[in-house]
Amino acid sequence: MSKSMIKLEKDLYEPVKRLFEDEGYTVKGEVDGCDMVAVKDSRMIVCELKLKFNLKLVYQLLDRKSISKEVYAAVTTPKKDTYDIIRLAEAIDCGLIFVSETTGAAQAVRRPKAAGVRKSRKAGSVKAEFDGRSFENVGGVNKTKLMTAYREQSIKLMCVLEAVGEASPRELKKMGFENNVGAMLYNNFYGWFSHIRKGVYSLSELGKKALNSGEYEAQTAYFRREIKNTEGNNVQTIKK
């Protein structure tokens, strides 16, 4: 008997990601509540990963259709009722991907007829989160701390403050931060920043601890390297 390669929902992520990447999409996992989002040009696909096709998944797919017209379900290849599952996917016009439990191969057995992104607040939120992220989350993983765009930008902000010592929102905007950088510093959601005087911020002790804890090792290494490569420009200007 062949050994199963797919035991958890997260095991579906890489095969399905490769399927969409082979079609030219950029893929990210766990984007604003969606297991997987794939973007190519003006098209955005939302895909939910589940071991089995069930009624709960159908409800989830219908909900995701408020984000995109192209919604997929990726499940392990069913051992029975395959025809009924495909008919149900047709009825709600959702794509369907089967992933072999033994080989891990992913196959699109149905494509949505409708295409394109919905014009909705939720669709805009998903796309903004997708565009704002550089680091990956594995889709289908529950109870795991996710790397959101906000968390990523907060880590980058910590790395910059580590390099310059202190800075104002105006100076940070000149370094490429978005207009919300002032609100990020003021709200201080993670407790990583300190307001040292009017309009000027530095790293807090909690921020220094977070930077050196190893929890965000990949992100801090990336941003520290990025800052080092641009140190002759904006970083040095702030230091002066």
Backbone torsions as a table, in degrees:
resi	resn	phi	psi	omega
1	MET	NA	133.0	-177.8
2	SER	-70.7	142.5	179.5
3	LYS	-76.9	134.2	-178.4
4	SER	-73.2	131.5	176.2
5	MET	-91.0	-21.9	-175.9
6	ILE	-110.5	104.7	-179.2
7	LYS	-115.3	-28.7	-178.1
8	LEU	-126.7	161.4	179.1
9	GLU	-58.6	-35.9	-179.0
10	LYS	-65.9	-21.4	178.2
11	ASP	-70.1	-18.0	177.7
12	LEU	-77.1	-20.0	-169.2
13	TYR	-61.6	-54.0	-175.2
14	GLU	-63.0	-45.4	178.2
15	PRO	-59.7	-41.8	-178.5
16	VAL	-71.9	-37.8	176.8
17	LYS	-59.6	-44.8	179.4
18	ARG	-62.4	-37.9	179.0
19	LEU	-58.6	-48.3	-179.3
20	PHE	-72.2	-37.8	178.7
21	GLU	-63.3	-36.2	176.9
22	ASP	-64.0	-20.8	178.1
23	GLU	-95.0	6.2	175.0
24	GLY	93.8	10.4	-179.8
25	TYR	-88.8	150.7	166.6
26	THR	-93.7	130.0	-170.7
27	VAL	-121.1	137.5	174.6
28	LYS	-137.5	146.0	-177.9
29	GLY	-101.0	152.8	177.6
30	GLU	51.3	66.3	-179.0
31	VAL	-107.4	106.2	176.1
32	ASP	51.5	44.4	176.5
33	GLY	93.4	-11.3	178.6
34	CYS	-92.4	137.0	-179.0
35	ASP	-60.2	-39.9	-177.4
36	MET	-151.7	139.9	174.1
37	VAL	-130.0	132.8	179.2
38	ALA	-122.3	130.6	-175.7
39	VAL	-126.3	134.5	173.6
40	LYS	-146.2	117.8	-177.4
41	ASP	55.2	-121.4	-177.7
42	SER	-95.8	7.3	-177.6
43	ARG	-100.5	140.7	177.2
44	MET	-135.5	121.9	179.5
45	ILE	-104.6	136.7	172.5
46	VAL	-111.2	129.7	-178.3
47	CYS	-130.0	131.5	177.0
48	GLU	-105.1	136.6	-176.3
49	LEU	-106.2	122.1	178.6
50	LYS	-142.8	144.9	178.9
51	LEU	-66.0	-38.5	-177.6
52	LYS	-128.7	148.6	175.3
53	PHE	-83.5	120.8	-178.7
54	ASN	-144.9	178.6	-175.8
55	LEU	-64.2	-37.3	178.0
56	LYS	-59.3	-39.2	178.0
57	LEU	-65.6	-39.3	178.1
58	VAL	-59.5	-45.5	177.4
59	TYR	-59.4	-40.7	-179.3
60	GLN	-65.3	-42.2	179.0
61	LEU	-63.3	-42.1	178.9
62	LEU	-63.3	-37.9	177.3
63	ASP	-65.5	-41.0	-178.4
64	ARG	-67.6	-19.4	179.2
65	LYS	-69.7	-9.9	172.2
66	SER	-77.7	-11.5	-179.8
67	ILE	-99.0	-44.5	-176.7
68	SER	-146.5	151.3	174.2
69	LYS	-75.8	-20.5	-178.7
70	GLU	-103.0	93.7	-178.5
71	VAL	-118.4	134.6	-179.1
72	TYR	-123.0	152.9	165.9
73	ALA	-114.8	133.5	174.8
74	ALA	-116.3	120.4	-177.3
75	VAL	-135.1	163.9	173.2
76	THR	-66.8	146.5	-179.0
77	THR	-55.4	119.1	-175.9
78	PRO	-68.5	148.0	179.3
79	LYS	-86.5	-17.0	177.5
80	LYS	-154.6	169.9	177.8
81	ASP	60.7	24.1	-178.3
82	THR	-58.2	-45.9	-178.0
83	TYR	-62.3	-41.4	-179.2
84	ASP	-66.2	-37.4	179.0
85	ILE	-65.7	-42.7	178.9
86	ILE	-65.3	-40.6	177.7
87	ARG	-61.7	-39.7	179.2
88	LEU	-66.6	-41.4	176.8
89	ALA	-61.7	-37.5	177.0
90	GLU	-65.5	-39.8	-177.2
91	ALA	-63.0	-34.6	-179.8
92	ILE	-103.1	7.5	179.7
93	ASP	49.9	57.1	174.5
94	CYS	-117.9	149.6	174.7
95	GLY	-74.2	158.0	-177.8
96	LEU	-139.7	126.9	180.0
97	ILE	-121.0	128.4	174.9
98	PHE	-103.1	133.4	178.0
99	VAL	-116.7	123.9	-179.4
100	SER	-67.2	128.6	178.1
101	GLU	-66.0	-28.7	-174.6
102	THR	-92.0	-37.1	-177.7
103	THR	-104.0	-20.4	-177.2
104	GLY	79.1	5.2	-179.3
105	ALA	-74.1	136.5	179.9
106	ALA	-106.7	135.1	-178.9
107	GLN	-135.3	127.2	176.2
108	ALA	-80.6	110.9	-177.9
109	VAL	-95.5	-12.1	174.2
110	ARG	-153.0	138.6	176.8
111	ARG	-111.5	144.9	176.1
112	PRO	-65.6	145.7	176.2
113	LYS	-77.1	-39.5	179.5
114	ALA	-78.7	150.9	179.7
115	ALA	-139.6	152.8	176.0
116	GLY	114.1	164.0	-178.2
117	VAL	-91.8	140.1	174.5
118	ARG	-71.1	147.9	173.4
119	LYS	-93.9	87.6	-178.5
120	SER	-144.0	162.6	178.8
121	ARG	-61.8	-40.6	-179.7
122	LYS	-65.8	-40.9	178.2
123	ALA	-61.7	-41.6	178.3
124	GLY	-64.3	-37.9	179.4
125	SER	-66.1	-42.4	179.2
126	VAL	-64.4	-44.2	-179.1
127	LYS	-65.8	-39.5	178.8
128	ALA	-64.3	-41.2	177.7
129	GLU	-65.4	-41.2	178.3
130	PHE	-60.3	-48.9	-177.5
131	ASP	-68.1	-28.3	-175.5
132	GLY	-84.8	-2.2	-176.1
133	ARG	-106.0	136.2	173.7
134	SER	-108.2	-22.5	-173.8
135	PHE	-107.7	154.8	-169.9
136	GLU	-95.0	143.5	164.5
137	ASN	-115.5	146.3	176.5
138	VAL	-88.0	121.8	-179.5
139	GLY	-66.6	148.2	178.2
140	GLY	88.3	6.3	-179.9
141	VAL	-99.8	126.6	179.9
142	ASN	-103.0	156.1	175.2
143	LYS	55.6	38.0	177.6
144	THR	-123.0	138.2	179.4
145	LYS	-66.8	119.1	-174.8
146	LEU	-90.7	148.7	174.4
147	MET	-89.1	91.5	178.5
148	THR	-82.9	166.8	177.6
149	ALA	-61.4	-37.8	-179.4
150	TYR	-66.3	-44.3	179.2
151	ARG	-64.1	-41.3	179.8
152	GLU	-60.9	-45.3	179.5
153	GLN	-66.7	-33.1	177.3
154	SER	-66.5	-38.6	177.2
155	ILE	-66.7	-42.6	177.4
156	LYS	-60.8	-40.9	179.4
157	LEU	-63.9	-39.6	175.6
158	MET	-60.7	-43.8	-178.4
159	CYS	-64.1	-38.0	177.7
160	VAL	-66.8	-45.2	179.3
161	LEU	-65.5	-31.8	174.6
162	GLU	-61.6	-39.3	-176.9
163	ALA	-77.3	-38.3	-173.7
164	VAL	-98.2	-16.8	-178.9
165	GLY	91.3	-55.6	179.0
166	GLU	-155.7	157.1	-178.9
167	ALA	-165.4	159.0	175.4
168	SER	-101.0	160.4	176.6
169	PRO	-56.4	-37.1	179.5
170	ARG	-62.4	-42.3	178.9
171	GLU	-66.7	-37.6	-179.3
172	LEU	-69.9	-32.3	176.2
173	LYS	-64.7	-35.3	177.6
174	LYS	-65.4	-21.4	178.5
175	MET	-89.0	2.0	175.4
176	GLY	107.6	-0.2	177.1
177	PHE	-71.4	152.4	-179.7
178	GLU	-71.0	169.8	-178.6
179	ASN	-63.7	-16.9	-178.4
180	ASN	-84.8	6.1	-176.5
181	VAL	-62.6	-34.6	177.9
182	GLY	-63.1	-40.8	178.2
183	ALA	-67.9	-36.6	177.9
184	MET	-61.1	-44.0	-179.7
185	LEU	-68.3	-43.9	-176.7
186	TYR	-68.0	-45.0	-178.8
187	ASN	-71.2	-33.7	172.6
188	ASN	48.8	55.1	-171.5
189	PHE	-57.2	-39.6	-177.4
190	TYR	-96.0	-5.4	-178.6
191	GLY	77.6	21.6	-174.4
192	TRP	-88.7	-8.2	-174.2
193	PHE	-122.8	154.9	178.1
194	SER	-125.7	134.7	175.4
195	HIS	-89.0	102.8	-171.6
196	ILE	-89.6	-28.4	171.8
197	ARG	-162.9	177.3	-173.0
198	LYS	-54.3	117.9	174.8
199	GLY	74.7	10.6	-177.3
200	VAL	-130.7	136.3	-176.0
201	TYR	-130.3	155.3	175.3
202	SER	-140.6	-179.2	176.3
203	LEU	-73.7	139.6	172.5
204	SER	-86.2	170.8	176.7
205	GLU	-62.1	-36.0	177.4
206	LEU	-65.5	-36.5	177.8
207	GLY	-65.8	-43.1	178.5
208	LYS	-61.9	-39.6	179.1
209	LYS	-65.6	-41.6	179.7
210	ALA	-64.0	-39.3	-179.7
211	LEU	-64.2	-34.1	-173.5
212	ASN	-105.7	8.0	-177.6
213	SER	-78.0	-21.1	-175.7
214	GLY	89.7	-7.7	-178.9
215	GLU	-65.0	-34.5	-179.4
216	TYR	-115.9	42.7	-173.3
217	GLU	-57.0	-46.5	-178.2
218	ALA	-64.4	-41.8	-177.6
219	GLN	-70.0	-45.5	-178.9
220	THR	-65.0	-38.7	178.1
221	ALA	-62.7	-42.4	-179.5
222	TYR	-64.0	-48.9	-176.2
223	PHE	-72.7	-35.3	176.2
224	ARG	-63.3	-39.1	178.0
225	ARG	-67.4	-41.0	178.8
226	GLU	-62.5	-42.8	179.9
227	ILE	-66.5	-41.0	178.8
228	LYS	-61.3	-38.2	-179.1
229	ASN	-70.5	-22.4	-179.6
230	THR	-111.2	13.9	-172.5
231	GLU	-64.8	-22.3	179.9
232	GLY	-75.3	-8.0	-176.3
233	ASN	-109.6	-104.7	-171.4
234	ASN	-67.3	-38.2	-177.3
235	VAL	-62.4	-45.7	179.6
236	GLN	-65.2	-34.0	178.8
237	THR	-62.6	-42.2	179.0
238	ILE	-67.6	-40.5	-179.0
239	LYS	-58.9	-35.9	-179.3
240	LYS	-70.6	NA	NA
